[in-house]
Amino acid sequence: MEVFRLVFSPIPVNTYILAEETGECAIIDCGCYDSGEFKILTDFLTKKNLKPVMLLNTHCHLDHIFGNNFMLASYKLRAYSHILEEYNRKNSVNHSAIFGLEMEYPPEQEGFIEDMQKISFGNTTLTALHVPGHSPGGLAFYSEKDRCVFTGDTLFAGTIGRTDLPGGNHESIMQSIKTQLFTLPGSTIVYPGHGEKTDIKTEMTYNPYFS
């Protein structure tokens, strides 16, 4: 599996493309805010000769689901997320207005993912890890084979996700990171929802919330 990162939206968010040798790919958190940004994504996929077969949401805050309507219209894909993110999905239009942004009401999800559930496409298998704290239904997606984890807004390079939004809880996010992420091998690459990648050992050692 090869991982590509594109950054979209007025709230810069990482959209990850998990590319298989088969030409299939999964997309995590399609953050394309408008048709121009979605064209950047589709042009990239065309150039790489990739076919999206799965759409995953680490959580359903507005910036992480801006592109869900585009994905449905162009690739007939609906997203998978944790069921506890339905509040955020259903209220994303109102939340976007708070930030002075506009968005169409997002489509219904394809289905819901639970803690430790296996998700497969092509030759890749991801394990979903429930990491509440930033939001109630936050998920991280871990690939043991490729030694990487997609942490959404739970863990970043040098910091953690904010917990002052509806459903956020500081004690929960700390517990999620310690029990679900810091139990992974130290060499595991962390691909966060915003900012640059890091790894588990670096965050365990130097992240000021834990060191």
C-alpha positions in Angstrom: 0.0 0.0 0.0 1.2 3.5 -0.9 -0.1 6.5 1.0 -0.6 9.9 -0.7 -1.7 13.1 1.1 -3.6 16.0 -0.4 -4.6 19.1 1.7 -7.9 20.7 1.1 -10.5 23.2 2.4 -10.4 26.6 4.1 -9.7 24.5 7.3 -6.7 22.7 5.9 -7.4 19.0 6.3 -5.4 16.0 5.2 -7.1 13.8 2.7 -5.4 10.4 2.4 -5.4 8.1 -0.6 -4.4 4.5 0.2 -3.3 3.1 -3.1 -3.1 -0.6 -3.9 -1.0 -2.3 -6.6 -4.3 -3.5 -8.0 -5.2 0.0 -8.8 -7.9 0.2 -6.2 -7.7 2.8 -3.5 -9.5 3.9 -0.3 -9.9 7.5 0.6 -9.8 8.7 4.2 -11.5 12.0 5.0 -12.3 13.6 1.7 -12.0 17.3 2.6 -12.6 18.8 -0.9 -14.5 22.0 -0.2 -15.6 22.9 -3.7 -15.6 21.5 -7.3 -12.2 23.0 -8.0 -10.6 21.1 -5.1 -12.4 18.0 -6.1 -11.0 18.3 -9.7 -7.5 18.3 -8.1 -8.4 15.0 -6.4 -9.9 13.4 -9.5 -7.0 14.6 -11.7 -4.6 13.0 -9.2 -6.5 9.7 -9.2 -6.6 9.7 -13.0 -2.9 10.4 -13.2 -2.1 7.6 -10.8 -4.6 5.3 -12.5 -6.5 4.7 -9.3 -10.1 3.6 -8.7 -11.7 4.6 -5.4 -13.6 1.7 -3.9 -14.0 2.8 -0.3 -14.5 6.1 1.6 -13.8 6.3 5.3 -14.4 9.0 7.9 -12.2 9.2 11.0 -15.0 11.4 12.3 -17.7 13.6 10.9 -16.7 17.2 11.7 -17.4 19.4 8.7 -13.9 19.7 7.4 -13.5 15.9 7.2 -16.7 15.3 5.2 -16.8 18.3 2.9 -16.1 16.0 -0.1 -18.6 13.2 0.7 -21.2 14.6 -1.7 -18.6 14.8 -4.4 -17.5 11.2 -3.8 -21.1 10.0 -4.1 -21.8 12.0 -7.2 -18.6 10.9 -9.0 -17.7 7.5 -7.7 -21.0 6.3 -6.2 -19.3 5.9 -2.8 -20.9 6.6 0.6 -18.7 6.8 3.6 -18.2 4.5 6.6 -17.9 6.0 10.1 -18.7 5.2 13.7 -22.4 5.6 14.5 -21.7 8.0 17.3 -20.7 10.5 14.6 -24.2 10.9 13.3 -24.8 14.0 15.4 -21.8 15.7 13.8 -22.8 14.6 10.3 -26.4 15.7 10.7 -25.4 19.1 12.2 -22.4 19.8 9.9 -24.3 22.4 7.8 -25.1 24.4 11.0 -21.5 23.9 12.2 -20.1 25.2 8.9 -22.1 28.4 9.3 -20.3 29.0 12.6 -17.1 29.1 10.7 -18.5 31.3 8.0 -18.6 28.5 5.5 -21.3 26.9 3.4 -21.9 23.2 2.5 -24.6 21.0 1.2 -26.2 18.5 3.6 -24.0 15.4 3.5 -25.3 12.1 2.2 -26.3 9.2 4.4 -23.4 6.9 5.4 -22.9 3.6 3.7 -22.6 1.9 7.1 -21.1 2.1 10.6 -17.8 0.7 11.9 -17.2 -0.6 15.4 -14.0 -0.8 17.5 -11.6 -3.5 16.3 -13.6 -4.1 13.1 -11.5 -5.3 10.1 -12.0 -3.3 6.9 -10.6 -4.7 3.7 -10.1 -3.5 0.1 -7.7 -5.0 -2.5 -4.9 -6.7 -0.5 -5.1 -4.2 2.4 -6.8 -4.8 5.7 -7.3 -2.0 8.2 -8.3 -2.3 11.8 -10.7 0.3 13.2 -9.7 1.7 16.6 -12.4 3.6 18.5 -10.7 6.7 19.9 -13.3 9.0 21.5 -12.3 12.3 23.0 -12.1 14.8 20.2 -15.5 13.5 19.1 -17.6 10.7 20.5 -17.2 8.4 17.5 -13.6 9.1 16.5 -11.9 6.3 14.7 -8.3 5.6 13.9 -7.5 3.2 11.0 -4.4 0.9 11.6 -2.6 -1.1 9.0 -0.3 -3.6 10.8 1.2 -4.8 7.5 2.2 -1.3 6.5 3.0 -0.1 10.0 0.9 3.0 9.9 -2.2 4.5 11.6 -4.5 7.2 10.4 -5.5 9.1 13.6 -7.9 11.8 12.4 -8.0 14.6 15.0 -7.0 12.4 18.0 -3.2 12.6 17.8 -1.0 15.0 16.0 2.7 15.7 15.8 3.5 17.3 19.1 -0.1 17.7 20.3 -3.6 16.2 20.6 -7.0 17.0 19.3 -9.1 19.8 20.8 -11.8 18.7 23.2 -13.9 21.8 23.5 -16.3 21.0 20.7 -19.7 19.2 21.3 -19.0 15.7 22.5 -15.4 16.3 23.3 -13.8 15.1 26.5 -10.2 15.6 27.6 -10.0 12.5 29.8 -11.4 10.4 27.0 -8.9 11.5 24.4 -6.0 10.9 26.8 -7.3 7.4 27.6 -7.8 6.7 23.9 -4.3 7.7 23.0 -2.7 5.7 25.8 -4.7 2.5 25.3 -5.4 2.4 21.6 -2.5 4.3 20.0 0.4 4.1 22.3 0.0 0.3 22.5 1.0 0.1 18.8 4.6 -0.5 17.8 6.8 2.5 18.3 7.8 2.6 14.7 4.2 2.9 13.5 3.8 6.0 11.3 1.1 8.4 12.4 -0.9 10.1 9.7 -3.0 12.8 11.4 -6.0 14.7 10.2 -4.0 17.9 10.1 -0.3 18.7 9.8 2.7 16.5 9.2 3.2 12.8 9.9 5.0 11.5 13.0 5.4 8.2 14.7 4.2 6.5 17.9 7.6 6.4 19.6 8.3 10.1 18.9 4.9 11.1 20.4 5.3 8.9 23.4 8.7 10.4 24.1 8.3 14.1 23.1 4.7 15.0 23.0 4.3 17.5 25.8 0.9 16.0 26.8 2.6 12.7 27.7 6.4 13.3 28.2 
